[in-house]
Amino acid sequence: MATLETTITINRPVEDVFTVLTTPEDTPKWSSSAVEEHLTSVGPVGLGSTRSAVVKSFGGRTMTNETVVTEFETNRRVAMRSTAAQVPFQATWSFTALPGATRVEWTWRFELSGVLRLFGPPFAVFFKRSFERDLSRLKRMMEAGEL
């Protein structure tokens, strides 16, 4: 299993940040790996909601993953796990309201099996760097009022 954690502070109220991060259709606006993302269950997002995403992969290819929300506490915490993915994963993000800002803490766990286990540490480093670039874009867009 490969695990990574990262944190970002966005100078926007927790309600705004939570709304953007729990609206799957917004993800391609700030995530360079997201091609398309949408709910596959009736909205709004909540416990048990499902979504499908098409994401960029190595070599210009794409892959699809599907998830279910396993924890949901408005403006506080969201967790999901993959139900169909080439690399099964779990993701949790926690929101903390600060004066004039919101801190978001992410934890990702990837279940690498077989020969992919050998690539766990480099995969985690690559994913974290890419995700942190996306979070910088998210921060910039939200603070500029673009999201």
BAFI-3210 file (N, C-alpha, C; in Angstrom, 3 decimals, decimal comma, padded with zeros to 6 digits):
// residues 147
n [1|2|3|4|5|6|7|8|9|10|11|12|13|14|15|16|17|18|19|20|21|22|23|24|25|26|27|28|29|30|31|32|33|34|35|36|37|38|39|40|41|42|43|44|45|46|47|48|49|50|51|52|53|54|55|56|57|58|59|60|61|62|63|64|65|66|67|68|69|70|71|72|73|74|75|76|77|78|79|80|81|82|83|84|85|86|87|88|89|90|91|92|93|94|95|96|97|98|99|100|101|102|103|104|105|106|107|108|109|110|111|112|113|114|115|116|117|118|119|120|121|122|123|124|125|126|127|128|129|130|131|132|133|134|135|136|137|138|139|140|141|142|143|144|145|146|147]
n.u [000,840|000,540|000,851|-000,066|000,097|-001,117|-001,427|-003,281|-003,851|-006,470|-007,511|-010,384|-013,800|-014,789|-017,174|-017,280|-014,964|-015,451|-017,778|-016,812|-014,928|-016,547|-018,060|-018,203|-018,127|-016,629|-014,004|-012,326|-011,706|-009,667|-007,912|-005,258|-005,125|-007,708|-010,101|-012,823|-015,516|-018,217|-021,324|-022,848|-024,989|-028,038|-027,924|-027,656|-024,083|-023,387|-023,375|-022,858|-023,111|-022,246|-019,698|-018,211|-015,102|-012,945|-009,605|-006,308|-003,615|-000,458|001,580|-000,215|-002,634|-005,969|-007,880|-010,612|-012,280|-014,357|-016,183|-017,367|-018,913|-017,908|-017,820|-019,287|-019,464|-020,772|-018,890|-016,769|-015,634|-014,826|-014,869|-013,882|-013,984|-012,589|-014,610|-014,353|-011,435|-008,239|-006,085|-006,843|-008,135|-008,317|-009,559|-009,370|-010,518|-010,166|-011,610|-010,802|-011,938|-010,479|-009,506|-010,685|-009,927|-009,443|-008,251|-007,269|-006,852|-005,498|-005,566|-004,369|-004,665|-003,293|-003,870|-001,667|-000,872|000,677|003,147|003,046|003,449|006,153|006,508|005,411|006,575|007,859|005,578|003,899|005,397|005,406|002,610|001,969|003,461|002,242|-000,424|-000,111|000,642|-001,765|-003,352|-002,234|-003,079|-005,850|-006,031|-005,122|-007,122|-009,470|-008,961|-008,855|-011,427|-012,369|-013,436]
n.v [-001,174|002,193|005,287|008,682|012,007|015,320|018,886|021,920|025,440|027,557|030,756|031,257|030,940|028,035|026,846|027,523|026,274|023,590|023,152|023,428|021,323|019,120|018,960|017,144|017,813|020,132|019,382|018,834|021,450|022,372|020,269|018,746|016,123|015,215|014,393|014,110|014,213|013,081|012,816|009,665|008,963|010,185|013,636|015,979|015,534|013,135|010,855|007,657|008,444|008,116|008,285|008,826|008,915|010,028|009,842|011,112|009,024|007,277|007,789|009,175|007,928|007,205|006,419|004,959|005,496|004,546|005,636|005,499|007,436|007,220|008,450|011,390|014,590|017,589|020,393|019,518|016,830|014,333|011,136|008,636|005,628|003,603|001,794|000,639|000,478|000,730|000,929|000,370|002,596|004,739|007,758|010,529|013,589|016,363|019,265|022,374|025,215|028,371|031,678|033,613|031,718|028,325|025,208|022,303|018,910|016,094|012,556|009,900|006,539|003,970|000,844|-001,174|-003,997|-007,172|-006,912|-004,163|-003,341|-002,958|-000,489|001,275|003,333|005,208|005,819|007,040|009,371|010,627|010,962|012,613|014,963|015,795|016,094|018,102|020,242|020,555|021,307|023,762|025,163|025,006|026,538|029,056|029,599|029,580|031,645|033,765|033,975|032,489|030,016]
n.w [000,000|-000,834|000,689|001,037|002,274|002,379|002,721|002,386|002,530|001,894|001,096|001,601|002,709|004,617|003,729|001,012|-000,036|000,605|-000,918|-003,593|-003,655|-003,333|-005,543|-008,198|-010,970|-011,037|-010,686|-013,064|-013,742|-012,119|-011,710|-013,290|-014,125|-014,361|-016,675|-017,059|-014,766|-012,871|-011,015|-010,428|-009,103|-007,602|-006,894|-004,116|-003,401|-000,929|001,886|000,637|-002,007|-005,467|-007,978|-011,202|-012,896|-015,461|-015,983|-016,711|-017,702|-017,760|-020,662|-022,272|-022,223|-021,002|-018,050|-016,284|-013,216|-010,482|-007,636|-004,216|-001,691|001,574|004,017|005,252|006,279|006,393|005,485|007,041|006,758|004,339|002,895|000,596|-001,377|-003,922|-006,203|-008,559|-010,228|-011,816|-010,122|-007,009|-004,485|-001,566|-000,289|001,860|003,041|005,147|006,553|007,937|009,451|009,413|010,547|008,045|006,153|004,923|005,931|004,310|004,615|003,136|002,749|000,968|-000,014|-001,747|-003,130|-004,088|-005,982|-006,777|-009,297|-009,322|-006,728|-006,409|-007,438|-005,683|-003,798|-005,727|-007,260|-005,357|-004,800|-007,341|-007,742|-005,540|-006,098|-008,501|-007,620|-005,695|-007,334|-008,671|-006,485|-005,896|-008,137|-007,694|-005,313|-006,263|-008,195|-006,617|-004,793|-006,513|-007,235|-009,340|-009,056]
ca.u [000,000|001,234|000,064|000,490|-000,675|-000,765|-002,294|-003,269|-004,711|-007,073|-008,094|-011,827|-014,553|-014,879|-018,343|-016,921|-013,980|-016,148|-018,674|-016,024|-014,284|-017,547|-018,790|-017,326|-017,998|-015,624|-012,645|-011,481|-011,325|-008,435|-007,044|-004,680|-005,315|-009,136|-010,662|-014,258|-015,950|-019,626|-022,067|-023,625|-026,156|-028,792|-027,236|-026,258|-023,133|-023,587|-023,016|-023,357|-023,075|-021,271|-019,258|-017,311|-014,098|-011,973|-008,376|-005,138|-002,691|000,844|001,623|-001,323|-003,860|-006,894|-008,506|-011,823|-012,461|-015,643|-016,040|-018,528|-018,621|-018,043|-018,012|-019,679|-019,880|-020,739|-017,870|-015,812|-014,889|-015,337|-014,011|-014,406|-013,142|-012,886|-015,374|-013,808|-010,256|-007,056|-005,350|-007,819|-007,676|-009,189|-009,157|-010,067|-010,102|-010,733|-011,678|-010,740|-012,162|-009,519|-009,934|-010,545|-009,326|-009,785|-007,173|-007,757|-005,853|-005,827|-004,833|-004,647|-004,093|-003,385|-003,664|-000,889|-000,678|001,525|004,374|002,872|003,974|007,531|006,478|004,680|007,204|007,955|004,223|003,429|006,117|004,880|001,233|001,961|003,924|001,194|-001,580|000,216|000,547|-003,200|-003,858|-001,797|-004,001|-007,126|-005,873|-005,057|-008,444|-010,473|-008,644|-009,137|-012,872|-012,693|-014,207]
ca.v [000,000|003,477|006,302|010,030|013,032|016,680|019,906|023,229|026,457|028,391|031,954|031,308|030,282|026,575|026,471|027,649|025,245|022,311|023,049|023,170|020,009|018,050|019,071|016,417|018,484|021,190|018,838|019,079|022,862|022,630|019,083|018,478|014,720|014,927|014,675|014,248|013,643|013,376|011,928|008,601|008,818|011,422|014,608|016,397|014,574|012,793|009,484|006,681|008,953|007,487|009,124|008,222|009,870|009,664|010,546|010,860|008,003|007,353|007,594|009,821|007,132|007,550|005,301|005,323|004,936|004,832|005,691|005,691|008,243|006,371|009,354|012,718|015,533|018,873|021,381|018,941|015,626|013,468|009,992|007,801|004,503|003,177|000,558|000,114|001,271|-000,073|000,960|000,686|003,652|005,398|009,146|011,223|014,964|017,033|020,711|023,131|026,655|029,274|033,059|034,025|030,685|026,924|024,230|021,005|017,855|014,911|011,301|008,957|005,196|003,198|-000,585|-001,714|-005,437|-007,804|-006,204|-002,738|-003,052|-002,484|000,912|002,035|004,599|006,213|006,216|007,985|010,628|011,217|011,379|013,741|016,163|016,186|016,541|019,389|021,262|020,788|022,047|025,154|025,725|025,162|027,680|030,264|029,831|029,929|032,957|034,773|033,979|031,751|028,853]
ca.w [000,000|-000,873|001,382|001,019|002,964|002,005|003,305|001,738|003,114|000,855|001,704|001,317|003,780|004,526|002,927|-000,403|-000,382|000,683|-002,072|-004,808|-003,601|-003,358|-006,808|-009,131|-012,262|-010,916|-010,582|-014,243|-013,852|-011,365|-011,697|-014,609|-014,498|-014,534|-017,990|-016,824|-013,498|-012,637|-010,130|-011,061|-008,234|-007,474|-006,059|-004,018|-002,839|000,473|002,221|-000,331|-003,376|-006,355|-009,084|-012,184|-013,367|-016,483|-015,625|-017,552|-017,228|-018,417|-022,103|-022,956|-022,121|-019,919|-017,355|-015,573|-011,882|-009,860|-006,184|-003,351|-000,511|002,758|005,148|004,778|007,306|005,704|005,866|007,990|006,366|003,281|002,561|-000,481|-001,797|-005,281|-006,385|-009,815|-010,581|-012,098|-008,860|-005,960|-003,580|-000,593|-000,090|002,938|003,207|006,320|006,399|009,184|009,259|010,043|010,287|006,650|005,312|005,176|005,763|003,848|004,764|002,356|002,867|-000,118|000,147|-002,980|-002,898|-005,193|-005,835|-007,783|-009,680|-009,026|-005,386|-006,553|-007,843|-004,680|-003,390|-006,795|-007,632|-004,341|-005,005|-008,580|-007,512|-004,612|-006,808|-009,432|-006,847|-005,078|-008,398|-008,862|-005,331|-006,080|-009,125|-006,988|-004,409|-007,085|-008,809|-005,603|-004,219|-007,543|-007,469|-010,560|-008,615]
c.u [000,885|000,309|000,738|-000,471|-000,193|-001,817|-002,173|-004,195|-005,163|-007,777|-009,519|-012,538|-014,699|-016,062|-018,025|-015,983|-014,647|-017,045|-017,903|-015,466|-015,276|-018,485|-017,924|-017,106|-016,984|-014,192|-011,804|-011,048|-009,988|-007,464|-006,559|-004,885|-006,773|-009,595|-012,153|-014,586|-017,400|-020,246|-022,778|-024,830|-026,865|-028,067|-028,154|-025,389|-023,426|-023,142|-023,673|-023,378|-022,004|-020,925|-018,322|-016,358|-013,263|-010,747|-007,252|-004,235|-001,366|000,698|000,447|-002,627|-004,753|-007,386|-009,693|-011,787|-013,829|-015,459|-017,402|-018,073|-018,922|-018,180|-018,380|-020,195|-019,687|-019,744|-016,825|-014,967|-015,625|-014,345|-014,692|-013,449|-013,548|-013,702|-014,972|-012,650|-009,106|-006,159|-006,358|-007,253|-008,768|-008,662|-010,011|-009,591|-010,903|-010,588|-011,652|-010,911|-011,130|-010,029|-009,645|-010,003|-009,856|-008,550|-007,819|-006,600|-006,343|-004,971|-005,302|-003,968|-004,361|-003,028|-002,982|-000,657|000,203|002,780|004,274|003,383|005,386|007,580|005,756|005,336|007,365|006,577|003,700|004,097|005,573|003,468|001,184|002,397|002,847|-000,007|-001,306|000,232|-000,925|-003,788|-003,423|-002,705|-005,368|-007,083|-005,912|-006,444|-009,483|-010,217|-008,880|-010,630|-013,288|-013,487|-014,967]
c.v [001,237|004,511|007,653|010,972|014,388|017,631|021,189|024,154|027,378|029,553|032,184|030,602|028,777|026,131|026,514|026,530|023,874|022,114|022,726|021,750|018,847|018,186|018,419|017,123|019,629|020,657|019,069|020,534|023,131|021,455|018,752|017,035|014,374|015,347|014,955|013,607|014,037|012,371|010,870|008,241|010,165|012,356|015,170|015,298|014,379|011,359|008,522|007,160|008,229|008,463|008,338|009,310|009,237|010,509|010,185|009,839|008,204|007,156|008,189|009,033|007,686|006,271|005,844|004,736|005,363|004,762|005,779|006,503|007,393|007,169|010,707|013,532|016,926|019,839|020,847|017,814|014,872|012,331|009,218|006,654|004,125|001,892|-000,118|001,023|000,327|-000,153|001,348|001,713|004,040|006,816|009,750|012,660|015,602|018,539|021,367|024,609|027,429|030,696|033,451|032,966|029,299|026,073|022,907|020,022|016,618|013,729|010,404|007,632|004,418|001,754|-001,196|-003,203|-005,956|-006,993|-004,702|-002,366|-002,501|-000,990|001,807|003,339|005,604|006,709|007,270|009,347|011,352|011,764|012,614|015,026|016,687|016,763|017,892|020,522|021,606|021,595|023,514|025,865|025,981|026,399|028,998|030,610|030,242|031,312|034,090|034,851|033,265|030,487|029,234]
c.w [000,000|-000,247|001,232|001,709|002,496|002,560|002,488|002,509|001,999|001,542|001,206|002,462|003,539|003,665|001,434|-000,841|-000,392|-000,541|-003,345|-004,799|-003,552|-004,557|-007,876|-010,466|-012,229|-010,972|-011,839|-014,418|-013,169|-011,352|-013,101|-015,052|-014,778|-015,929|-017,846|-015,488|-013,278|-011,669|-010,963|-010,197|-008,195|-006,513|-005,003|-003,406|-001,359|000,699|001,231|-001,772|-004,178|-007,471|-009,978|-012,663|-014,472|-016,195|-016,577|-016,884|-017,944|-019,920|-022,850|-022,918|-021,026|-019,262|-016,574|-014,172|-011,361|-008,353|-005,510|-002,142|000,723|004,055|004,578|005,945|006,717|006,348|006,833|007,406|005,261|003,098|001,440|-000,732|-003,200|-005,248|-007,687|-010,210|-010,886|-010,870|-007,773|-004,977|-002,599|-000,450|001,019|002,928|004,316|006,140|007,778|008,861|010,070|009,833|008,834|005,713|005,703|004,962|005,363|003,947|004,029|002,785|001,736|000,221|-001,135|-002,692|-004,120|-004,950|-006,962|-008,043|-009,384|-007,634|-005,436|-006,849|-006,842|-004,288|-004,536|-007,247|-006,663|-004,520|-006,231|-008,350|-006,612|-005,302|-007,743|-008,694|-006,195|-006,102|-008,647|-007,710|-005,386|-007,076|-008,478|-006,093|-005,199|-007,670|-007,776|-005,025|-005,202|-007,844|-008,738|-010,270|-007,358]
res [m|a|t|l|e|t|t|i|t|i|n|r|p|v|e|d|v|f|t|v|l|t|t|p|e|d|t|p|k|w|s|s|s|a|v|e|e|h|l|t|s|v|g|p|v|g|l|g|s|t|r|s|a|v|v|k|s|f|g|g|r|t|m|t|n|e|t|v|v|t|e|f|e|t|n|r|r|v|a|m|r|s|t|a|a|q|v|p|f|q|a|t|w|s|f|t|a|l|p|g|a|t|r|v|e|w|t|w|r|f|e|l|s|g|v|l|r|l|f|g|p|p|f|a|v|f|f|k|r|s|f|e|r|d|l|s|r|l|k|r|m|m|e|a|g|e|l]
***
